[in-house]
């Protein structure tokens, strides 16, 4: 989901609730998939252990 949000922005009905408005831009035309993955890996490396564990658990449920 984080990758999708960075690549496509917040999209109502997909990565945000229906009717949600946000200023989160899409970076899919600016960053390559590898760049997005690298940015997210860097951000995650700064997360405390509890939120990181929760995010990993959510990913495994998919």
N, CA, C and O atoms as a Maestro MAE file, in Angstrom:
{
 s_m_m2io_version
 :::
 2.0.0
}

f_m_ct {
 s_m_title
 :::
 protein
 m_atom[248] {
  # First column is atom index #
  i_m_mmod_type
  r_m_x_coord
  r_m_y_coord
  r_m_z_coord
  i_m_residue_number
  s_m_chain_name
  s_m_pdb_residue_name
  s_m_pdb_atom_name
  i_m_atomic_number
  :::
  1 25 0.822 -1.183 0.000 1 A "UNK " " N  " 7
  2 3 0.000 0.000 0.000 1 A "UNK " " CA " 6
  3 2 0.876 1.260 0.000 1 A "UNK " " C  " 6
  4 15 0.579 2.227 -0.701 1 A "UNK " " O  " 8
  5 25 1.947 1.241 0.785 2 A "UNK " " N  " 7
  6 3 2.815 2.419 0.811 2 A "UNK " " CA " 6
  7 2 3.411 2.698 -0.574 2 A "UNK " " C  " 6
  8 15 3.487 3.847 -1.009 2 A "UNK " " O  " 8
  9 25 3.829 1.632 -1.253 3 A "UNK " " N  " 7
  10 3 4.372 1.794 -2.597 3 A "UNK " " CA " 6
  11 2 3.325 2.418 -3.518 3 A "UNK " " C  " 6
  12 15 3.629 3.344 -4.270 3 A "UNK " " O  " 8
  13 25 2.101 1.912 -3.459 4 A "UNK " " N  " 7
  14 3 1.010 2.413 -4.300 4 A "UNK " " CA " 6
  15 2 0.729 3.885 -4.015 4 A "UNK " " C  " 6
  16 15 0.498 4.665 -4.939 4 A "UNK " " O  " 8
  17 25 0.747 4.266 -2.742 5 A "UNK " " N  " 7
  18 3 0.486 5.665 -2.379 5 A "UNK " " CA " 6
  19 2 1.572 6.570 -2.938 5 A "UNK " " C  " 6
  20 15 1.271 7.631 -3.486 5 A "UNK " " O  " 8
  21 25 2.829 6.165 -2.808 6 A "UNK " " N  " 7
  22 3 3.913 7.000 -3.330 6 A "UNK " " CA " 6
  23 2 3.847 7.071 -4.850 6 A "UNK " " C  " 6
  24 15 4.007 8.144 -5.432 6 A "UNK " " O  " 8
  25 25 3.614 5.941 -5.486 7 A "UNK " " N  " 7
  26 3 3.604 5.911 -6.954 7 A "UNK " " CA " 6
  27 2 2.400 6.649 -7.550 7 A "UNK " " C  " 6
  28 15 2.543 7.400 -8.516 7 A "UNK " " O  " 8
  29 25 1.203 6.429 -6.962 8 A "UNK " " N  " 7
  30 3 -0.029 6.951 -7.567 8 A "UNK " " CA " 6
  31 2 -0.716 8.053 -6.780 8 A "UNK " " C  " 6
  32 15 -1.736 8.580 -7.223 8 A "UNK " " O  " 8
  33 25 -0.177 8.413 -5.619 9 A "UNK " " N  " 7
  34 3 -0.828 9.394 -4.755 9 A "UNK " " CA " 6
  35 2 -1.975 8.730 -3.999 9 A "UNK " " C  " 6
  36 15 -2.215 7.532 -4.146 9 A "UNK " " O  " 8
  37 25 -2.663 9.500 -3.210 10 A "UNK " " N  " 7
  38 3 -3.831 8.967 -2.509 10 A "UNK " " CA " 6
  39 2 -5.012 8.987 -3.468 10 A "UNK " " C  " 6
  40 15 -5.427 10.044 -3.944 10 A "UNK " " O  " 8
  41 25 -5.540 7.816 -3.739 11 A "UNK " " N  " 7
  42 3 -6.625 7.659 -4.705 11 A "UNK " " CA " 6
  43 2 -7.888 7.241 -3.961 11 A "UNK " " C  " 6
  44 15 -7.932 6.150 -3.393 11 A "UNK " " O  " 8
  45 25 -8.925 8.096 -3.955 12 A "UNK " " N  " 7
  46 3 -10.167 7.726 -3.274 12 A "UNK " " CA " 6
  47 2 -10.709 6.393 -3.787 12 A "UNK " " C  " 6
  48 15 -10.737 6.136 -4.990 12 A "UNK " " O  " 8
  49 25 -11.139 5.551 -2.841 13 A "UNK " " N  " 7
  50 3 -11.666 4.239 -3.188 13 A "UNK " " CA " 6
  51 2 -10.599 3.181 -3.403 13 A "UNK " " C  " 6
  52 15 -10.915 2.004 -3.571 13 A "UNK " " O  " 8
  53 25 -9.341 3.590 -3.401 14 A "UNK " " N  " 7
  54 3 -8.246 2.641 -3.615 14 A "UNK " " CA " 6
  55 2 -7.269 2.672 -2.436 14 A "UNK " " C  " 6
  56 15 -7.092 1.673 -1.739 14 A "UNK " " O  " 8
  57 25 -6.646 3.821 -2.227 15 A "UNK " " N  " 7
  58 3 -5.714 3.956 -1.106 15 A "UNK " " CA " 6
  59 2 -6.193 4.996 -0.104 15 A "UNK " " C  " 6
  60 15 -5.473 5.348 0.830 15 A "UNK " " O  " 8
  61 25 -7.393 5.476 -0.301 16 A "UNK " " N  " 7
  62 3 -8.018 6.436 0.613 16 A "UNK " " CA " 6
  63 2 -9.528 6.200 0.574 16 A "UNK " " C  " 6
  64 15 -10.042 5.642 -0.395 16 A "UNK " " O  " 8
  65 25 -10.235 6.618 1.611 17 A "UNK " " N  " 7
  66 3 -11.695 6.444 1.605 17 A "UNK " " CA " 6
  67 2 -12.340 7.203 0.444 17 A "UNK " " C  " 6
  68 15 -11.807 8.210 -0.022 17 A "UNK " " O  " 8
  69 25 -13.483 6.714 -0.014 18 A "UNK " " N  " 7
  70 3 -14.227 7.409 -1.072 18 A "UNK " " CA " 6
  71 2 -14.446 8.868 -0.678 18 A "UNK " " C  " 6
  72 15 -14.801 9.162 0.463 18 A "UNK " " O  " 8
  73 25 -14.235 9.769 -1.617 19 A "UNK " " N  " 7
  74 3 -14.449 11.188 -1.393 19 A "UNK " " CA " 6
  75 2 -13.319 11.897 -0.676 19 A "UNK " " C  " 6
  76 15 -13.385 13.109 -0.471 19 A "UNK " " O  " 8
  77 25 -12.271 11.157 -0.286 20 A "UNK " " N  " 7
  78 3 -11.154 11.757 0.448 20 A "UNK " " CA " 6
  79 2 -10.372 12.679 -0.472 20 A "UNK " " C  " 6
  80 15 -10.096 12.333 -1.621 20 A "UNK " " O  " 8
  81 25 -10.018 13.847 0.032 21 A "UNK " " N  " 7
  82 3 -9.208 14.791 -0.732 21 A "UNK " " CA " 6
  83 2 -7.871 14.978 -0.035 21 A "UNK " " C  " 6
  84 15 -7.811 15.112 1.187 21 A "UNK " " O  " 8
  85 25 -6.809 14.986 -0.811 22 A "UNK " " N  " 7
  86 3 -5.471 15.093 -0.253 22 A "UNK " " CA " 6
  87 2 -4.565 15.836 -1.222 22 A "UNK " " C  " 6
  88 15 -4.825 15.905 -2.423 22 A "UNK " " O  " 8
  89 25 -3.508 16.384 -0.672 23 A "UNK " " N  " 7
  90 3 -2.491 17.025 -1.498 23 A "UNK " " CA " 6
  91 2 -1.328 16.080 -1.809 23 A "UNK " " C  " 6
  92 15 -0.318 16.497 -2.375 23 A "UNK " " O  " 8
  93 25 -1.478 14.794 -1.434 24 A "UNK " " N  " 7
  94 3 -0.409 13.820 -1.685 24 A "UNK " " CA " 6
  95 2 -0.286 13.596 -3.188 24 A "UNK " " C  " 6
  96 15 -1.187 13.034 -3.811 24 A "UNK " " O  " 8
  97 25 0.827 14.035 -3.770 25 A "UNK " " N  " 7
  98 3 0.992 13.862 -5.216 25 A "UNK " " CA " 6
  99 2 1.431 12.442 -5.569 25 A "UNK " " C  " 6
  100 15 1.852 11.671 -4.707 25 A "UNK " " O  " 8
  101 25 1.324 12.124 -6.826 26 A "UNK " " N  " 7
  102 3 1.831 10.864 -7.357 26 A "UNK " " CA " 6
  103 2 3.262 11.101 -7.831 26 A "UNK " " C  " 6
  104 15 3.557 12.125 -8.447 26 A "UNK " " O  " 8
  105 25 4.147 10.150 -7.540 27 A "UNK " " N  " 7
  106 3 5.544 10.268 -7.961 27 A "UNK " " CA " 6
  107 2 5.918 9.233 -9.018 27 A "UNK " " C  " 6
  108 15 7.096 9.069 -9.334 27 A "UNK " " O  " 8
  109 25 4.922 8.534 -9.567 28 A "UNK " " N  " 7
  110 3 5.172 7.477 -10.535 28 A "UNK " " CA " 6
  111 2 5.840 7.929 -11.818 28 A "UNK " " C  " 6
  112 15 6.502 7.133 -12.484 28 A "UNK " " O  " 8
  113 25 5.677 9.199 -12.176 29 A "UNK " " N  " 7
  114 3 6.333 9.695 -13.388 29 A "UNK " " CA " 6
  115 2 7.674 10.356 -13.070 29 A "UNK " " C  " 6
  116 15 8.438 10.685 -13.977 29 A "UNK " " O  " 8
  117 25 7.957 10.549 -11.778 30 A "UNK " " N  " 7
  118 3 9.195 11.196 -11.357 30 A "UNK " " CA " 6
  119 2 10.227 10.191 -10.872 30 A "UNK " " C  " 6
  120 15 11.420 10.326 -11.147 30 A "UNK " " O  " 8
  121 25 9.751 9.168 -10.138 31 A "UNK " " N  " 7
  122 3 10.641 8.166 -9.555 31 A "UNK " " CA " 6
  123 2 10.393 6.804 -10.199 31 A "UNK " " C  " 6
  124 15 9.258 6.451 -10.518 31 A "UNK " " O  " 8
  125 25 11.466 6.052 -10.384 32 A "UNK " " N  " 7
  126 3 11.317 4.679 -10.877 32 A "UNK " " CA " 6
  127 2 10.804 3.804 -9.734 32 A "UNK " " C  " 6
  128 15 10.827 4.216 -8.574 32 A "UNK " " O  " 8
  129 25 10.344 2.606 -10.061 33 A "UNK " " N  " 7
  130 3 9.909 1.675 -9.016 33 A "UNK " " CA " 6
  131 2 11.051 1.389 -8.045 33 A "UNK " " C  " 6
  132 15 10.829 1.290 -6.838 33 A "UNK " " O  " 8
  133 25 12.254 1.259 -8.560 34 A "UNK " " N  " 7
  134 3 13.423 1.006 -7.705 34 A "UNK " " CA " 6
  135 2 13.681 2.185 -6.771 34 A "UNK " " C  " 6
  136 15 14.029 1.996 -5.606 34 A "UNK " " O  " 8
  137 25 13.509 3.396 -7.284 35 A "UNK " " N  " 7
  138 3 13.687 4.589 -6.453 35 A "UNK " " CA " 6
  139 2 12.649 4.627 -5.333 35 A "UNK " " C  " 6
  140 15 12.982 4.929 -4.187 35 A "UNK " " O  " 8
  141 25 11.395 4.322 -5.660 36 A "UNK " " N  " 7
  142 3 10.332 4.320 -4.652 36 A "UNK " " CA " 6
  143 2 10.632 3.273 -3.587 36 A "UNK " " C  " 6
  144 15 10.479 3.537 -2.395 36 A "UNK " " O  " 8
  145 25 11.057 2.092 -4.011 37 A "UNK " " N  " 7
  146 3 11.404 1.033 -3.061 37 A "UNK " " CA " 6
  147 2 12.545 1.479 -2.155 37 A "UNK " " C  " 6
  148 15 12.516 1.217 -0.952 37 A "UNK " " O  " 8
  149 25 13.540 2.142 -2.711 38 A "UNK " " N  " 7
  150 3 14.678 2.620 -1.920 38 A "UNK " " CA " 6
  151 2 14.256 3.687 -0.914 38 A "UNK " " C  " 6
  152 15 14.702 3.670 0.233 38 A "UNK " " O  " 8
  153 25 13.406 4.608 -1.337 39 A "UNK " " N  " 7
  154 3 12.913 5.657 -0.432 39 A "UNK " " CA " 6
  155 2 12.139 5.032 0.720 39 A "UNK " " C  " 6
  156 15 12.349 5.394 1.877 39 A "UNK " " O  " 8
  157 25 11.244 4.095 0.412 40 A "UNK " " N  " 7
  158 3 10.460 3.447 1.467 40 A "UNK " " CA " 6
  159 2 11.351 2.633 2.402 40 A "UNK " " C  " 6
  160 15 11.107 2.609 3.608 40 A "UNK " " O  " 8
  161 25 12.361 1.978 1.882 41 A "UNK " " N  " 7
  162 3 13.292 1.223 2.724 41 A "UNK " " CA " 6
  163 2 14.032 2.156 3.673 41 A "UNK " " C  " 6
  164 15 14.235 1.829 4.843 41 A "UNK " " O  " 8
  165 25 14.431 3.309 3.171 42 A "UNK " " N  " 7
  166 3 15.110 4.280 4.027 42 A "UNK " " CA " 6
  167 2 14.175 4.776 5.129 42 A "UNK " " C  " 6
  168 15 14.558 4.815 6.298 42 A "UNK " " O  " 8
  169 25 12.961 5.150 4.761 43 A "UNK " " N  " 7
  170 3 12.001 5.642 5.755 43 A "UNK " " CA " 6
  171 2 11.735 4.567 6.810 43 A "UNK " " C  " 6
  172 15 11.748 4.848 8.008 43 A "UNK " " O  " 8
  173 25 11.496 3.345 6.359 44 A "UNK " " N  " 7
  174 3 11.230 2.250 7.300 44 A "UNK " " CA " 6
  175 2 12.409 1.998 8.228 44 A "UNK " " C  " 6
  176 15 12.215 1.567 9.365 44 A "UNK " " O  " 8
  177 25 13.626 2.260 7.766 45 A "UNK " " N  " 7
  178 3 14.814 2.026 8.606 45 A "UNK " " CA " 6
  179 2 14.849 2.973 9.799 45 A "UNK " " C  " 6
  180 15 15.601 2.748 10.747 45 A "UNK " " O  " 8
  181 25 14.046 4.023 9.760 46 A "UNK " " N  " 7
  182 3 14.006 4.980 10.868 46 A "UNK " " CA " 6
  183 2 12.836 4.713 11.819 46 A "UNK " " C  " 6
  184 15 12.722 5.371 12.853 46 A "UNK " " O  " 8
  185 25 11.964 3.753 11.480 47 A "UNK " " N  " 7
  186 3 10.799 3.456 12.314 47 A "UNK " " CA " 6
  187 2 11.214 2.740 13.593 47 A "UNK " " C  " 6
  188 15 12.144 1.933 13.584 47 A "UNK " " O  " 8
  189 25 10.526 3.034 14.690 48 A "UNK " " N  " 7
  190 3 10.734 2.241 15.913 48 A "UNK " " CA " 6
  191 2 10.285 0.796 15.671 48 A "UNK " " C  " 6
  192 15 9.547 0.526 14.723 48 A "UNK " " O  " 8
  193 25 10.722 -0.117 16.511 49 A "UNK " " N  " 7
  194 3 10.472 -1.539 16.282 49 A "UNK " " CA " 6
  195 2 8.988 -1.908 16.279 49 A "UNK " " C  " 6
  196 15 8.578 -2.750 15.480 49 A "UNK " " O  " 8
  197 25 8.181 -1.312 17.136 50 A "UNK " " N  " 7
  198 3 6.763 -1.697 17.196 50 A "UNK " " CA " 6
  199 2 6.008 -1.359 15.907 50 A "UNK " " C  " 6
  200 15 5.356 -2.243 15.351 50 A "UNK " " O  " 8
  201 25 6.068 -0.118 15.407 51 A "UNK " " N  " 7
  202 3 5.381 0.160 14.137 51 A "UNK " " CA " 6
  203 2 5.934 -0.669 12.978 51 A "UNK " " C  " 6
  204 15 5.175 -1.071 12.095 51 A "UNK " " O  " 8
  205 25 7.230 -0.929 12.966 52 A "UNK " " N  " 7
  206 3 7.821 -1.734 11.905 52 A "UNK " " CA " 6
  207 2 7.275 -3.157 11.948 52 A "UNK " " C  " 6
  208 15 6.961 -3.733 10.907 52 A "UNK " " O  " 8
  209 25 7.160 -3.722 13.143 53 A "UNK " " N  " 7
  210 3 6.613 -5.076 13.287 53 A "UNK " " CA " 6
  211 2 5.153 -5.131 12.848 53 A "UNK " " C  " 6
  212 15 4.741 -6.094 12.201 53 A "UNK " " O  " 8
  213 25 4.372 -4.118 13.187 54 A "UNK " " N  " 7
  214 3 2.967 -4.077 12.769 54 A "UNK " " CA " 6
  215 2 2.839 -3.996 11.251 54 A "UNK " " C  " 6
  216 15 1.985 -4.657 10.660 54 A "UNK " " O  " 8
  217 25 3.684 -3.186 10.624 55 A "UNK " " N  " 7
  218 3 3.636 -3.055 9.173 55 A "UNK " " CA " 6
  219 2 4.031 -4.366 8.510 55 A "UNK " " C  " 6
  220 15 3.424 -4.756 7.512 55 A "UNK " " O  " 8
  221 25 5.034 -5.052 9.041 56 A "UNK " " N  " 7
  222 3 5.438 -6.344 8.486 56 A "UNK " " CA " 6
  223 2 4.314 -7.366 8.617 56 A "UNK " " C  " 6
  224 15 4.069 -8.154 7.703 56 A "UNK " " O  " 8
  225 25 3.632 -7.347 9.764 57 A "UNK " " N  " 7
  226 3 2.515 -8.261 9.991 57 A "UNK " " CA " 6
  227 2 1.397 -8.003 8.988 57 A "UNK " " C  " 6
  228 15 0.832 -8.946 8.433 57 A "UNK " " O  " 8
  229 25 1.076 -6.739 8.752 58 A "UNK " " N  " 7
  230 3 0.031 -6.391 7.784 58 A "UNK " " CA " 6
  231 2 0.417 -6.844 6.385 58 A "UNK " " C  " 6
  232 15 -0.439 -7.296 5.624 58 A "UNK " " O  " 8
  233 25 1.688 -6.729 6.039 59 A "UNK " " N  " 7
  234 3 2.155 -7.138 4.720 59 A "UNK " " CA " 6
  235 2 2.009 -8.643 4.539 59 A "UNK " " C  " 6
  236 15 1.630 -9.110 3.465 59 A "UNK " " O  " 8
  237 25 2.309 -9.401 5.590 60 A "UNK " " N  " 7
  238 3 2.211 -10.864 5.508 60 A "UNK " " CA " 6
  239 2 0.764 -11.337 5.371 60 A "UNK " " C  " 6
  240 15 0.528 -12.416 4.828 60 A "UNK " " O  " 8
  241 25 -0.198 -10.567 5.841 61 A "UNK " " N  " 7
  242 3 -1.607 -10.932 5.750 61 A "UNK " " CA " 6
  243 2 -2.131 -10.858 4.323 61 A "UNK " " C  " 6
  244 15 -3.131 -11.501 4.005 61 A "UNK " " O  " 8
  245 25 -1.496 -10.109 3.480 62 A "UNK " " N  " 7
  246 3 -1.967 -9.901 2.114 62 A "UNK " " CA " 6
  247 2 -1.816 -11.118 1.306 62 A "UNK " " C  " 6
  248 15 -2.164 -11.122 0.125 62 A "UNK " " O  " 8
  :::
 }
 m_bond[247] {
  # First column is bond index #
  i_m_from
  i_m_to
  i_m_order
  :::
  1 1 2 1
  2 2 3 1
  3 3 4 2
  4 3 5 1
  5 5 6 1
  6 6 7 1
  7 7 8 2
  8 7 9 1
  9 9 10 1
  10 10 11 1
  11 11 12 2
  12 11 13 1
  13 13 14 1
  14 14 15 1
  15 15 16 2
  16 15 17 1
  17 17 18 1
  18 18 19 1
  19 19 20 2
  20 19 21 1
  21 21 22 1
  22 22 23 1
  23 23 24 2
  24 23 25 1
  25 25 26 1
  26 26 27 1
  27 27 28 2
  28 27 29 1
  29 29 30 1
  30 30 31 1
  31 31 32 2
  32 31 33 1
  33 33 34 1
  34 34 35 1
  35 35 36 2
  36 35 37 1
  37 37 38 1
  38 38 39 1
  39 39 40 2
  40 39 41 1
  41 41 42 1
  42 42 43 1
  43 43 44 2
  44 43 45 1
  45 45 46 1
  46 46 47 1
  47 47 48 2
  48 47 49 1
  49 49 50 1
  50 50 51 1
  51 51 52 2
  52 51 53 1
  53 53 54 1
  54 54 55 1
  55 55 56 2
  56 55 57 1
  57 57 58 1
  58 58 59 1
  59 59 60 2
  60 59 61 1
  61 61 62 1
  62 62 63 1
  63 63 64 2
  64 63 65 1
  65 65 66 1
  66 66 67 1
  67 67 68 2
  68 67 69 1
  69 69 70 1
  70 70 71 1
  71 71 72 2
  72 71 73 1
  73 73 74 1
  74 74 75 1
  75 75 76 2
  76 75 77 1
  77 77 78 1
  78 78 79 1
  79 79 80 2
  80 79 81 1
  81 81 82 1
  82 82 83 1
  83 83 84 2
  84 83 85 1
  85 85 86 1
  86 86 87 1
  87 87 88 2
  88 87 89 1
  89 89 90 1
  90 90 91 1
  91 91 92 2
  92 91 93 1
  93 93 94 1
  94 94 95 1
  95 95 96 2
  96 95 97 1
  97 97 98 1
  98 98 99 1
  99 99 100 2
  100 99 101 1
  101 101 102 1
  102 102 103 1
  103 103 104 2
  104 103 105 1
  105 105 106 1
  106 106 107 1
  107 107 108 2
  108 107 109 1
  109 109 110 1
  110 110 111 1
  111 111 112 2
  112 111 113 1
  113 113 114 1
  114 114 115 1
  115 115 116 2
  116 115 117 1
  117 117 118 1
  118 118 119 1
  119 119 120 2
  120 119 121 1
  121 121 122 1
  122 122 123 1
  123 123 124 2
  124 123 125 1
  125 125 126 1
  126 126 127 1
  127 127 128 2
  128 127 129 1
  129 129 130 1
  130 130 131 1
  131 131 132 2
  132 131 133 1
  133 133 134 1
  134 134 135 1
  135 135 136 2
  136 135 137 1
  137 137 138 1
  138 138 139 1
  139 139 140 2
  140 139 141 1
  141 141 142 1
  142 142 143 1
  143 143 144 2
  144 143 145 1
  145 145 146 1
  146 146 147 1
  147 147 148 2
  148 147 149 1
  149 149 150 1
  150 150 151 1
  151 151 152 2
  152 151 153 1
  153 153 154 1
  154 154 155 1
  155 155 156 2
  156 155 157 1
  157 157 158 1
  158 158 159 1
  159 159 160 2
  160 159 161 1
  161 161 162 1
  162 162 163 1
  163 163 164 2
  164 163 165 1
  165 165 166 1
  166 166 167 1
  167 167 168 2
  168 167 169 1
  169 169 170 1
  170 170 171 1
  171 171 172 2
  172 171 173 1
  173 173 174 1
  174 174 175 1
  175 175 176 2
  176 175 177 1
  177 177 178 1
  178 178 179 1
  179 179 180 2
  180 179 181 1
  181 181 182 1
  182 182 183 1
  183 183 184 2
  184 183 185 1
  185 185 186 1
  186 186 187 1
  187 187 188 2
  188 187 189 1
  189 189 190 1
  190 190 191 1
  191 191 192 2
  192 191 193 1
  193 193 194 1
  194 194 195 1
  195 195 196 2
  196 195 197 1
  197 197 198 1
  198 198 199 1
  199 199 200 2
  200 199 201 1
  201 201 202 1
  202 202 203 1
  203 203 204 2
  204 203 205 1
  205 205 206 1
  206 206 207 1
  207 207 208 2
  208 207 209 1
  209 209 210 1
  210 210 211 1
  211 211 212 2
  212 211 213 1
  213 213 214 1
  214 214 215 1
  215 215 216 2
  216 215 217 1
  217 217 218 1
  218 218 219 1
  219 219 220 2
  220 219 221 1
  221 221 222 1
  222 222 223 1
  223 223 224 2
  224 223 225 1
  225 225 226 1
  226 226 227 1
  227 227 228 2
  228 227 229 1
  229 229 230 1
  230 230 231 1
  231 231 232 2
  232 231 233 1
  233 233 234 1
  234 234 235 1
  235 235 236 2
  236 235 237 1
  237 237 238 1
  238 238 239 1
  239 239 240 2
  240 239 241 1
  241 241 242 1
  242 242 243 1
  243 243 244 2
  244 243 245 1
  245 245 246 1
  246 246 247 1
  247 247 248 2
  :::
 }
}
